[in-house]
Amino acid sequence: MPIRKEDEVKVLRGKYKDDIGKVICVYRKKMCIHVERISKEKQNGASIPVPIHPSNCEITKLKLDRSRKQLLEDKKKGKVRNNSMDEQD
């Protein structure tokens, strides 16, 4: 399941191991997420969020909306979504 904003995650690796928090934002281009309560202070005193790779996190609580509920139901039933590549074959 892809990580989305407002999911709750637990960090599994690194300096912030076992910390839990909500995902503030997801940067797909940088391949990182920012988690609430995980930040560091800069030299001038400002705090900035620490980027964490999504593979080092475990989703503990999903923010369910209509499309995510449908995706989970389809996975339970064993349905596979049709892609345009499947239709061409």
Secondary structure, DSSP 8 states (H G I E B T S, - for coil): ----TT-EEEE-SSTTTT-EEEEEEEETTTTEEEEEEEEEE-TTS-EEEEEE-GGGEEEEE----HHHHHHHHHHHHT-----HHHHH-
